[in-house]
Amino acid sequence: MSPESSSELKKRAADEPTEESSPTDSKRARADTTQAVASTSSIGTSTQVPDRIQNEVDDGETGMDVDVDEEGGQPTPKQEGTSRQAKGKRKEKKNGRGRVGRRTRNDEEEREPELGPDGLPIPKAPRLPKRQCALLLGFCGSGYSGMQIQPDHTRTIEGVLFNALVKVGAVSQDNADNPVKVGLARAARTDAGVHAAGNLVSLKMIMTIPGVKDLVGRINEELPPEIRLWGFSRVQNSFNARLICESRKYTYFFPTYLLIPPKPGSNFANTWTKHVGADAASKPHPFWENNDAGTKEEDMVRKRAWRISPEQVGGLRSLAERYHGTHNFHNFTVGREFGDRSNYRYMKKIEIADPVVYGDTEWISVLFHGQSFMLHQLYGQRDVFVPKMPALGLLLEEPLYGSYNQRMTVNNEKLKPTDADYRPPIDFEPYREQINAFKEEFIYINMRGVEDRDGLFDAWIRSIDMYSGNDLLYLNPTGAIPDDAVIVKGVKRASAFREKKVFDTTSFTNHAEIKKKLEEDDGEVEEEEVIDKKNIEETEG
């Protein structure tokens, strides 16, 4: 391809219309590995923002959008992969269709200057270069409506982080009204109340701010203590936190007493006995022998004192191994049909830790290392209903970028860390001591405290035992799925299991109120989720 003149490039930049994007249609990047995200395909274009709202300048690396540089006002060429789209858009404009052409800074300079109350022109803020960066952070999700910024301005982790970046000057005031302008993306979209020891956000950020020597420390000053920025790294311009992420690690913590079978005489036990007949029903678990008439308070004391046997831990580990590799997880999510190929996810490892006693209760943790996770996944062609476990026990450990780091290692072979083209690997290990201290103070203590005080996990398992319908009949000693438990699309189920919203909560300020909700047989229940398939990819991570 022959080099184009400056005037030709300017003409092309003026002819090409700007494409706007929504929060759910974030900037795409070339896939870093062949299976990094099972249900997405890479797109070679980037979200473009008109110059009138772009007061920072990009660094002009290969693969960036057409932009105007700081000194000469010369546009830099666009990525080659967009040429076909650009031709189509120029054709649309000739036919009278499409959006208004891209404005240049020269056009902006011809405008009347904005005046202040005194009638004098308001001086423009100095233009500071912004760079594509990866921000490594951790947070306690209690009291937040999840990770991702919401259009209704509910309190989210990203919303608080973005406001802090604006306050310190890492995001300019011109871009402060919309995170799409700086290409904000996250590695994993955690649900409301879910915690993260490590998560990653990518965006174009001003790295050098006059008067700010320690940018990480300055940002943390603006963040609440339950959200911490561990550090940030300069990354390639095409980097997208979600699309380049090749795998993620989650840990789920729960009291071992959840493994005790249903109490004899409970609705669930009676439904199973009625289904298979009294003769076929299994004998009561040793925990319940001669103790099936106790109150829930008495049962709770005995449950906390119960300890899992080594044989049961071994059985749990053997069961977990069956989920290694690629499987269809359509029963573990919502919004997808059985035949949807995106239901297939690769589970690299499931690790069951040895049980540990805290206070009176024995806890066990399960580490899930998967290539990608579906909405609610941590919670055959036959559809069954799988209830979510309480959000209190879920923790995102960290996203991993192994392939990206390997590629950067090759690129950095002849470079020094001080060179402009050097890109450091993405690594949480340098912050491990800080992360472990944060987990203990803001996550583990809260998790164990809520369980010790309110018995949230016990309330959840008792909600299972109180259910008298057929949806959960597959939870039986044989492992078989009875026909009565199979969900048929379009057929209304009698006595369908309804999940309570209280189990999505991870912190409680009014203990009396939450205690009442946990004790209610018919508390506030979740509505059945209806998710737009066009946006479902953005909700998964």
ZAMAR-449451 format. One record per residue (C-alpha): x, y, z. Coordinates in steps of 0.1 Angstrom, whole numbers, plus 2048, in hexadecimal, padded with zeros to 3 digits. Example, Ala and Ser with C-alpha at 12.3 -4.5 7.8 and 13.67 -1.06 7.14 Angstrom:
87B7D384E;8897F5847;
END
This chain:
800800800;80F8227F6;81283D810;7F685680F;7FC87B811;7F289082F;7D68A181B;7C887F810;7C7873833;7B689283F;79C88F824;79686A82E;793874853;77988F849;765877833;76185B84C;74485E864;748858888;738838897;72983C8B9;72981F8D1;7158148EF;722807910;7187E4905;7297E78E3;74C7EE8F0;76B7F18DB;7767D08CB;79A7C48C9;7AB7A88B7;7A87888CB;7C87808DD;7C275A8DE;7AC7438CA;79573B8E8;79975A8FE;7747618FD;75E7448F0;7407598E5;7507788D5;7627808B4;77C79B8B0;7757BA89C;7917CF88F;7827F1896;7828078B4;76881E8C3;76E8418B4;7668628C6;7618838B5;77E89C8BA;7678B48CB;76689D8E9;7898908E8;7A18A88F9;7BD88E8FE;7D28808E2;7DB85C8DB;7FE8508D7;7FC8478B3;8058228B6;7FC80A89A;7D780189B;7C98218A8;7AC83589A;7B1853884;7BA86F89C;7CB89089C;7ED8938AC;7F98AD8C4;8108C28AE;8098C2889;7E48BA888;7EB89C871;7D487E873;7E485C878;7D8840862;7BC82886D;7C0803870;7BF7F184F;7A37DA85A;78A7F7859;790800835;7727EC828;75B7FB842;76881E83A;761819815;73D80F81D;73882D833;746845818;72E8357FF;71283B818;71B86081B;71B8647F5;6F88567F4;6ED86F80E;6EC85682B;70285284A;70C869866;71D88B862;742889859;75D88A873;7668AC880;78A8B6883;79B8CC89D;79F8E7882;7798E7880;7778EB8A6;78F9088A6;77891B88E;75C91A8A9;7559378C0;7689338E1;75492B900;750949916;75094B93C;73A960953;75197D94E;74D97B929;771970923;77A950911;77E932928;7A1925924;7A3901918;7B38E692D;7D58DB921;7D48BC90B;7E489F91C;7ED87E90A;7D9860913;7E583C910;7D381B910;7D880C933;7CE7EE947;7C37F696B;7C67DA984;7AE7DD9A1;79C7CB9BD;77B7D29CF;7627C79E8;7417C69D5;72A7CA9F3;7137E89EE;71A7EB9C9;7047E29AB;71F7CE99A;73E7D7987;7327E7967;72680C964;70080D961;6EC82794D;6D682E96B;6F483A97F;6F081F99A;70F81B9B0;72880499E;74D7FC9A1;75580B97F;74082A986;7548329A6;77582A995;76D83F976;76385D98C;78485999F;79885A97E;786879974;78D88A995;7B2884993;7B588E96F;7BB86B960;79C87194B;79689493E;7778A8945;76D8A6920;76B880923;75C87F947;73887C93B;73C85B929;75583F930;75083390C;765850901;784840911;77B81D906;77481092A;7727E992B;7757D0947;7837AD949;76579F95D;7437AD964;73C7A3987;7187A2994;70A7B79B0;71C7B19D1;73779A9C2;75B7A19CD;77B7A19B9;79E79E9C6;7AA7A69A3;7987B4985;7A47C9968;7977E7956;7A57F5935;7A1818928;7B4835919;7C2848937;7D886693D;7F685794D;80A876954;7F8891967;8098B2972;80E8B2997;80688D99C;8258789A4;8138589B0;7F585399A;7EA8329AA;7EC8429CD;7D98619C1;7BD84C9B2;7BA8379D1;7B68579E5;79685D9D1;78A8399D4;77782B9F3;78C812A07;7777F49F9;7847FB9D6;7AA7FB9D0;7BF8019B1;7DD7EA9B3;7EF7F9995;7ED7FF970;8007F6951;80480592E;7F67ED915;7F27EB8EF;7D98028E0;7C47E48D4;7C27D68F7;79F7CF905;79C7C2928;7807A9920;78979E8FD;7AE798904;7A8786925;7AD761920;7A1753941;79575C963;79774E986;77A74F99F;7787419C2;7587369D4;7587329FA;73C720A0D;73770FA2E;73B6E9A2B;71A6E3A3C;7096EBA1A;7146C7A11;6FD6B8A2B;6DE6A8A1A;6BB6B7A1F;6AB6B4A41;692696A44;66F6A3A44;6786C3A30;6636CBA10;6806C29FA;6866A0A0B;661698A0A;65E6A19E5;67B6899DD;66C66D9F2;64B6729E1;65B6719BF;66F6509C4;65B6409DF;66363AA03;6756199FD;68D6299E3;6946489F8;6B7647A08;6BC645A2D;6C1665A41;6E4673A42;6F766CA63;6F4691A6B;6CE68FA6D;6CC66DA7F;6B8673AA0;6BB699A9A;6A06A0A80;6896B2A98;69F6CFAA2;6986F4A9C;6AB707A81;6BF718A9D;6C86F6AAB;6D06E9A89;6E6707A82;6FC700AA0;7016DCA96;7086E6A72;7246FEA7C;7336E2A91;7316C9A74;7526C0A61;7556B2A3F;768691A3C;78768CA27;773673A12;75968DA0A;7746A6A00;78268C9E9;7606859DA;75B6AA9D4;77C6AD9C2;77568F9AC;75369F9A3;7646BF99A;77C6AE982;75F6A496D;75A6C9964;77D6CD957;7806D4932;7656E091A;7416DB924;71E6EA91B;7156FF939;6F270A92C;6E170094D;6F8717960;6EE738950;6D174B941;6C875891F;6D773B90A;6C871C8FA;6D86FA8FC;6E46FA8D8;6F671B8DB;71B7148D5;7257308ED;71871A90A;738706907;75371391F;775705927;77C6FF94C;7A16FD951;7A16F4975;78A6EF993;79E6ED9B4;78E6E39D5;7A26F09F3;7A56DFA14;7896EAA2C;792705A46;78070EA67;779732A6F;768738A90;74F71BA93;749716A6E;75D700A56;762710A33;76D702A12;7787159F3;77670B9CE;78C71C9B4;77E71D991;797725975;783728955;789737933;76974B936;74B74A94C;72674E943;70D764956;706752978;71B73496D;72B73198F;70C72B99D;6E86B4922;6CD6C190E;6B56BF92B;6AF6E193B;6AE6E2961;6AD6FF979;6CE70498D;6CA71D9AA;6E57369B0;6F97339D0;6FC7529E6;71176E9D6;7227729F8;73B7569F1;7467619CE;7687729C7;77977A9A6;79D7729AC;7AC78198C;7AA781966;7C8772954;7DA77F934;7F476492D;7F4766907;7F578C908;81278B920;82577290A;8217888EC;82D7A6900;84B79290B;85578D8E7;84F7B18DE;8647BD8FC;8827A88F5;8967C58E6;8867E08FB;88C7F091D;8707F7936;87781C930;87281990A;8528288FC;8488078EB;84D7F190A;82E7E1917;8307CF939;81E7AF940;7FD7AF952;8047A0974;7F27A1996;80F7909A8;8237AF9B1;8047BA9C5;7FD7989D5;8057A39F9;7ED7C19F6;7D27AC9E6;7D3791A01;7D17ABA1C;7B47BCA0A;7A179AA06;7A4793A2B;7997B6A37;77D7BDA1E;77179CA11;77877EA28;76F78FA49;74F79CA3A;74677AA2B;74C767A4B;73C782A60;71B782A4C;71975CA4E;72175BA73;708776A7B;6EB770A63;6F074CA57;6EB756A33;6F8735A24;6E1721A3C;6C3736A32;6CB72FA0D;6CE709A12;6AE709A27;69D71BA0A;6A66FD9F4;6996E5A0F;6786F8A11;6716F59EC;6566DC9E4;6556DD9BE;6666C79A4;6816DF996;69D6D29AD;6956AC9AC;6B66A799A;6C76AE9BB;6C568A9C6;6DC66E9D1;6DA65C9AF;6E567A99A;6C9673981;6B368F972;68E685976;67769095A;6636A5973;6826BB978;6876C3953;67D6E5948;6696E6927;66B707914;64A719913;63A70392D;63271494E;63F70196C;62A6FA98B;63B7059AB;659713999;67771A9B0;67B73F9B6;69C74E9C2;69D7699DD;6AF7899D6;6BD7899F9;6D676F9EF;6E67879D6;6EF79E9F3;71279EA02;70F7B9A1D;6F37C2A34;6F07E3A47;6CF7DCA58;6D37BAA68;6B07B8A76;6A17BDA53;6B87A4A42;6B178BA5D;68C78EA57;69178AA31;6A676AA37;68B75BA4E;66E763A36;661745A22;65575CA07;66E778A04;67478F9E7;67C7799C9;69077F9A9;67E784988;68776C96D;6A377D95A;69E787936;6BF790925;6C479E902;6DA7868F0;6EB7A38DF;6F87B0900;6FD78F913;72278C909;7297AD91B;71A79E93B;73178093B;75577D946;
END
